[in-house]
Amino acid sequence: MSCDFLAQAVPGVQKLSPYVPGKPVDELARELGLDPAGIVKLASNENPLGPSPKALQAIRDELAELTRYPDGNGFNLKQKLAERCGVEIAQVTLGNGSNDILDLVARAWLAPGVNAVFSEHAFAVYPIATQAVGAKGKVVPAKDYGHDLDAMLAAIDADTRVVFIANPNNPTGTWFDAEALERFLAAVPERVLVVLDEAYIEYAEGDDLPDGLSYLARYPNLLVSRTFSKAYGLASLRVGYALSSPQVADVLNRVRQPFNVNSFALAAACAALDDAEYLAESRRANLAGMRQLEEGFAALGLKWIPSRCNFIAVDFARDAAPINQALLREGVIVRPVGGYGMPTFLRVSIGTEQENARFLAVLGKVLAGD
């Protein structure tokens, strides 16, 4: 009789459900017999422009070193990030995507008997990372689908070690302003690590969102997490980073896996940071695409949550699962968010103008056929 390895896993892992990513194009093509070339994927918040040409060239230049291990300290990227962000190299921690940073935080500070606080409708990795190490997750009800920072502050107790907040938030696209962040950080006990997830911060326009980096000097219990997967268009390379006090970074590096960021990711991220034109075009295309989808939703009589990300959550005021299935049959992939407690919504990534138009046309057809 075979061993029940699930029963032997640690309790937190036994109760976990795996993270479910956006459906890949090839998977949908296999399932429904569709031509992959005709499928539009707007499910994973990827940059529709493709990568920066400078990043591509950096990858080509790195190919000759394929047999070598990457720089385990990521010196060049850490130095460039430190200069760009106005911090010391000792304050930078590199991750295999920003998900890696979140996992490092959980492994370093969470355990059975302590807890982490995070919001309802927040990124699924917060509860996964928390539960995997046996800690308790304290989920605070959302306010208008966004973070209720006052309620989150009230949820902190003597056993709280970490608070996860996202600005803007995935999957809702909601955000909070500088005044709210300042008030929150000033009130959080110094012993509690605040993880400010800014995965989408590069898409922010104007002064809508506070820059988490400007608070680091005053709040040594603050960690700002960012990624190259979104606005910088390097999702497949998995490279992210954290900015924090040197002491927090030192703790993270004690649990960080060696060579956790590969050579191509290190080189491409350095090049992407130097491509200001690409980043500006990413923002421009995202803003135009957001307007295109909002106008399309309005024409269809739908409501949505205003977003400062590269996606938008649209509300169908009924179970959205059948609508999602109908879209898939038409070769359009978006993201159901029922698992986030939002069963009437679908999250739609901003694509190219043509991809957005295709989605809106198919959506109109699906809704008309109900």
Phi, psi and omega per residue, in radians:
M1 nan 2.279 -3.076
S2 -1.245 2.677 -3.141
C3 -1.318 2.486 3.055
D4 -1.534 1.589 -3.068
F5 -1.236 -0.445 3.069
L6 -1.108 -0.720 -3.134
A7 -1.142 -0.440 -3.132
Q8 -1.553 -0.182 3.108
A9 -1.201 2.757 3.123
V10 -1.079 2.624 -3.013
P11 -0.935 -0.720 -3.116
G12 -1.086 -0.667 -3.130
V13 -1.251 -0.638 -3.131
Q14 -0.972 -0.616 -3.043
K15 -1.632 -0.006 -3.096
L16 -1.353 2.580 2.895
S17 -1.888 2.333 -3.102
P18 -1.057 2.598 3.039
Y19 -1.086 2.348 -3.126
V20 -1.872 1.909 3.128
P21 -1.372 3.037 3.044
G22 -1.089 2.519 -3.083
K23 -1.122 2.223 3.096
P24 -1.195 2.670 3.131
V25 -1.036 -0.818 -3.094
D26 -1.083 -0.619 3.138
E27 -1.142 -0.785 3.120
L28 -1.128 -0.689 3.119
A29 -1.048 -0.749 3.124
R30 -1.154 -0.762 -3.070
E31 -1.122 -0.727 -3.007
L32 -1.955 0.060 3.129
G33 1.165 0.611 -3.120
L34 -1.661 2.757 3.049
D35 -1.346 2.075 -3.122
P36 -0.964 -0.571 -3.107
A37 -1.149 -0.364 -3.110
G38 -1.717 0.061 -3.112
I39 -1.608 2.395 3.080
V40 -1.899 2.138 3.131
K41 -1.875 2.005 3.101
L42 -2.238 0.905 -2.992
A43 -2.082 -0.356 -2.926
S44 -2.105 0.286 3.060
N45 0.997 0.683 3.114
E46 -1.528 2.696 3.126
N47 -1.305 2.064 -3.069
P48 -1.276 -0.155 -3.105
L49 -1.377 -0.207 -2.959
G50 1.401 3.053 -3.065
P51 -1.296 2.843 3.038
S52 -1.084 2.380 3.059
P53 -0.995 -0.571 3.119
K54 -1.186 -0.645 3.097
A55 -1.169 -0.725 3.102
L56 -1.061 -0.741 3.131
Q57 -1.145 -0.662 3.115
A58 -1.103 -0.650 3.092
I59 -1.149 -0.764 3.107
R60 -1.039 -0.734 -3.117
D61 -1.150 -0.406 -3.079
E62 -1.542 -0.212 -3.030
L63 -1.025 -0.608 -3.094
A64 -1.141 -0.307 -3.114
E65 -1.762 0.416 -3.041
L66 -1.050 -0.516 -3.110
T67 -1.418 -0.143 -3.075
R68 -1.658 2.533 2.998
Y69 -1.162 2.613 3.067
P70 -1.214 2.889 3.016
D71 -1.129 1.940 -3.070
G72 -1.092 -0.398 3.113
N73 -1.670 -0.178 3.128
G74 0.988 0.736 -2.954
F75 -0.990 -0.854 -3.047
N76 -1.063 -0.770 -3.141
L77 -1.204 -0.727 3.126
K78 -1.100 -0.688 3.116
Q79 -1.127 -0.760 -3.134
K80 -1.147 -0.707 3.109
L81 -1.150 -0.711 3.129
A82 -1.075 -0.754 3.115
E83 -1.145 -0.765 -3.103
R84 -1.157 -0.664 -3.016
C85 -1.688 -0.067 3.098
G86 1.243 0.650 3.118
V87 -2.233 3.060 3.055
E88 -1.500 2.694 3.119
I89 -0.995 -0.615 -3.122
A90 -1.129 -0.182 3.132
Q91 -1.669 -0.001 -3.060
V92 -1.842 2.280 3.012
T93 -2.149 2.269 3.131
L94 -1.662 2.554 -3.130
G95 -2.355 2.782 3.052
N96 -1.380 1.284 -2.922
G97 1.426 2.846 3.118
S98 -1.227 -0.341 3.021
N99 -0.985 -0.683 3.130
D100 -1.066 -0.704 3.114
I101 -1.066 -0.783 -3.140
L102 -1.080 -0.695 3.115
D103 -1.182 -0.691 3.092
L104 -1.056 -0.724 3.108
V105 -1.046 -0.824 -3.126
A106 -1.090 -0.754 -3.125
R107 -1.169 -0.546 -3.074
A108 -1.453 -0.577 -2.974
W109 -2.143 -0.233 -3.077
L110 -1.909 2.621 -3.090
A111 -2.944 2.982 3.045
P112 -0.974 2.394 3.124
G113 1.695 -0.193 3.075
V114 -2.140 3.036 -3.065
N115 -2.442 2.844 3.001
A116 -2.136 2.520 -3.134
V117 -1.878 2.328 3.038
F118 -2.673 2.931 -3.006
S119 -1.562 2.664 2.884
E120 -1.021 2.591 -3.128
H121 1.074 0.523 3.103
A122 -1.818 3.007 -3.039
F123 -0.927 2.320 -3.029
A124 -1.088 -0.394 -3.100
V125 -1.213 -0.450 3.122
Y126 -1.032 -0.961 3.114
P127 -1.180 -0.586 3.135
I128 -1.112 -0.866 -3.122
A129 -1.110 -0.651 -3.139
T130 -1.174 -0.866 -3.083
Q131 -1.205 -0.563 -3.092
A132 -1.078 -0.518 -3.139
V133 -1.722 0.168 3.048
G134 1.481 0.105 3.118
A135 -1.447 2.890 3.116
K136 -1.635 2.374 3.035
G137 -1.717 2.201 3.083
K138 -1.806 1.875 -3.071
V139 -1.608 2.120 -3.110
V140 -1.709 2.217 3.131
P141 -0.924 2.441 -3.131
A142 -1.319 2.827 3.053
K143 -2.120 1.999 -3.067
D144 0.922 0.737 3.113
Y145 1.218 0.044 -3.134
G146 -2.019 -3.135 -3.130
H147 -1.178 2.297 2.970
D148 -1.717 1.557 -3.007
L149 -1.114 -0.602 3.099
D150 -1.124 -0.752 3.117
A151 -1.181 -0.622 3.101
M152 -1.153 -0.673 3.090
L153 -1.094 -0.738 3.139
A154 -1.162 -0.428 -3.116
A155 -1.359 -0.290 3.139
I156 -1.185 2.269 3.101
D157 -2.269 -2.979 -3.064
A158 -1.118 -0.374 -3.112
D159 -1.698 0.016 -3.127
T160 -1.339 2.275 3.100
R161 -1.982 -0.502 -3.052
V162 -2.450 2.474 2.942
V163 -2.126 2.189 3.081
F164 -1.727 2.148 3.015
I165 -2.279 2.576 -3.120
A166 -2.181 2.358 -3.140
N167 -2.541 1.859 -0.071
P168 -1.292 2.953 -2.997
N169 -1.715 2.504 3.006
N170 -1.928 2.195 0.347
P171 -1.846 0.211 -3.013
T172 -1.575 -0.414 -3.096
G173 1.387 0.041 -3.099
T174 -1.303 2.852 -3.093
W175 -2.642 2.868 3.046
F176 -2.200 2.778 -3.009
D177 -1.637 3.126 -3.062
A178 -1.113 -0.676 -3.128
E179 -1.091 -0.741 -3.140
A180 -1.161 -0.721 3.131
L181 -1.149 -0.768 3.134
E182 -1.048 -0.789 -3.131
R183 -1.096 -0.688 -3.128
F184 -1.182 -0.883 -3.099
L185 -1.084 -0.646 -3.131
A186 -1.167 -0.434 -3.066
A187 -1.710 -0.320 -3.136
V188 -1.210 2.324 3.102
P189 -0.989 2.514 -3.065
E190 -1.091 -0.405 -3.110
R191 -1.379 -0.197 -3.096
V192 -1.687 2.204 3.106
L193 -1.411 2.184 3.076
V194 -1.736 2.045 3.087
V195 -1.716 1.923 3.128
L196 -1.707 1.814 -3.081
D197 -1.480 1.922 -3.125
E198 -2.018 0.830 -3.099
A199 -1.047 -0.463 -3.057
Y200 -1.977 0.235 -3.000
I201 -1.065 -0.529 -3.096
E202 -1.169 -0.307 3.115
Y203 -1.482 -0.141 -3.111
A204 -1.208 2.467 3.121
E205 -1.963 2.434 3.065
G206 1.141 -2.455 -3.084
D207 -1.868 0.420 -3.116
D208 -1.047 -0.733 -3.064
L209 -2.040 2.483 3.025
P210 -1.262 2.645 3.071
D211 -1.574 1.965 -3.081
G212 -1.008 -0.468 -3.099
L213 -1.110 -0.507 -3.089
S214 -1.259 -0.118 -3.129
Y215 -1.820 -0.153 -3.023
L216 -1.062 -0.728 -3.069
A217 -1.132 -0.534 -3.078
R218 -1.615 -0.322 -3.071
Y219 -2.243 1.582 -3.119
P220 -1.153 -0.188 3.079
N221 -1.645 0.250 3.124
L222 -1.778 2.340 2.990
L223 -2.151 2.213 3.105
V224 -1.824 2.157 -3.116
S225 -1.890 2.294 3.128
R226 -2.411 2.990 -3.048
T227 -2.526 2.763 3.003
F228 -1.729 0.098 -3.039
S229 -1.367 -0.409 -2.991
K230 -1.740 -1.621 -3.045
A231 -1.104 -0.476 -3.137
Y232 -1.520 -0.090 2.973
G233 1.196 0.557 -3.088
L234 -2.091 0.665 -3.025
A235 -1.013 -0.698 -3.055
S236 -1.240 -0.340 -3.114
L237 -1.487 -0.309 3.085
R238 0.991 1.361 3.069
V239 -2.446 2.170 3.093
G240 -2.430 -3.091 -3.114
Y241 -2.786 2.776 3.053
A242 -2.130 2.525 3.031
L243 -2.108 2.242 -3.022
S244 -2.749 -3.021 2.989
S245 -1.200 2.712 3.089
P246 -0.994 -0.605 -3.124
Q247 -1.162 -0.767 3.097
V248 -1.114 -0.762 3.125
A249 -1.071 -0.656 3.116
D250 -1.083 -0.730 3.116
V251 -1.121 -0.771 3.134
L252 -1.041 -0.717 -3.112
N253 -1.220 -0.277 3.076
R254 -1.296 -0.439 3.141
V255 -1.922 -0.146 3.141
R256 -1.157 2.351 3.097
Q257 -1.178 2.499 3.077
P258 -1.128 2.497 3.106
F259 1.012 0.695 -3.078
N260 -1.305 -0.226 3.049
V261 -2.107 2.167 -3.032
N262 -1.349 2.913 -3.037
S263 -1.090 -0.665 -3.130
F264 -1.176 -0.691 3.107
A265 -1.135 -0.744 3.130
L266 -1.067 -0.813 -3.108
A267 -1.186 -0.768 -3.107
A268 -1.158 -0.671 3.134
A269 -1.142 -0.707 3.079
C270 -1.048 -0.773 -3.130
A271 -1.172 -0.688 -3.127
A272 -1.099 -0.633 3.127
L273 -1.101 -0.454 -3.126
D274 -1.543 -0.080 -3.083
D275 -1.761 1.325 -3.124
A276 -1.119 -0.578 -3.138
E277 -1.117 -0.716 3.120
Y278 -1.104 -0.790 -3.126
L279 -1.108 -0.702 3.119
A280 -1.118 -0.702 3.124
E281 -1.183 -0.624 3.079
S282 -1.063 -0.763 3.114
R283 -1.128 -0.778 -3.107
R284 -1.079 -0.823 -3.128
A285 -1.112 -0.644 -3.138
N286 -1.169 -0.750 3.133
L287 -1.107 -0.756 3.126
A288 -1.130 -0.727 3.135
G289 -1.157 -0.650 3.104
M290 -1.086 -0.777 3.118
R291 -1.100 -0.690 3.140
Q292 -1.064 -0.788 -3.130
L293 -1.226 -0.714 3.127
E294 -1.064 -0.755 3.107
E295 -1.126 -0.671 3.108
G296 -1.145 -0.737 3.109
F297 -1.117 -0.722 3.126
A298 -1.062 -0.723 3.133
A299 -1.132 -0.493 3.127
L300 -1.578 0.027 3.121
G301 1.301 0.446 -3.103
L302 -1.770 2.736 3.050
K303 -1.910 2.758 -3.118
W304 -2.578 2.930 3.080
I305 -1.652 2.125 3.086
P306 -0.938 2.415 -2.993
S307 -2.283 2.556 2.994
R308 -2.022 0.455 3.134
C309 -1.958 -2.836 3.033
N310 -1.859 0.630 3.077
F311 -2.700 2.944 3.133
I312 -2.557 2.410 3.127
A313 -1.720 2.095 -3.081
V314 -1.883 2.421 -3.028
D315 -1.815 2.201 3.127
F316 -1.769 0.011 3.083
A317 1.029 0.402 3.058
R318 -2.852 3.066 -3.136
D319 -1.001 2.111 -3.070
A320 -1.509 -0.124 -3.076
A321 -1.041 -0.790 3.108
P322 -1.102 -0.613 3.097
I323 -1.140 -0.732 3.102
N324 -1.062 -0.769 3.141
Q325 -1.113 -0.677 3.114
A326 -1.142 -0.682 3.086
L327 -1.108 -0.725 3.129
L328 -1.066 -0.716 3.131
R329 -1.104 -0.418 3.110
E330 -1.614 0.058 3.099
G331 1.451 0.468 3.105
V332 -2.123 2.118 -3.113
I333 -1.847 2.081 2.977
V334 -2.142 -3.007 -3.025
R335 -2.021 2.001 2.987
P336 -1.232 2.507 -3.091
V337 -2.217 0.505 3.059
G338 -1.041 -0.599 3.115
G339 -1.154 -0.280 3.070
Y340 -1.650 0.183 -3.110
G341 1.377 0.436 -3.116
M342 -2.282 1.137 -3.000
P343 -1.187 -0.302 -3.130
T344 -1.625 -0.001 -3.081
F345 -1.879 2.712 2.839
L346 -2.186 2.441 3.077
R347 -1.693 2.254 -3.064
V348 -2.098 2.112 3.070
S349 -1.290 2.606 3.068
I350 -1.330 2.159 3.113
G351 -1.872 -2.828 3.013
T352 -1.233 2.936 3.121
E353 -0.988 -0.716 -3.127
Q354 -1.196 -0.713 3.122
E355 -1.146 -0.734 3.101
N356 -1.072 -0.736 -3.134
A357 -1.128 -0.725 3.112
R358 -1.077 -0.794 3.128
F359 -1.046 -0.831 -3.103
L360 -1.116 -0.659 3.119
A361 -1.151 -0.777 3.131
V362 -1.163 -0.714 3.120
L363 -1.063 -0.772 3.096
G364 -1.032 -0.717 3.112
K365 -1.118 -0.758 -3.129
V366 -1.116 -0.797 -3.107
L367 -1.179 -0.613 3.128
A368 -1.205 -0.437 -3.098
G369 -1.541 -0.031 -3.123
D370 -1.129 nan nan
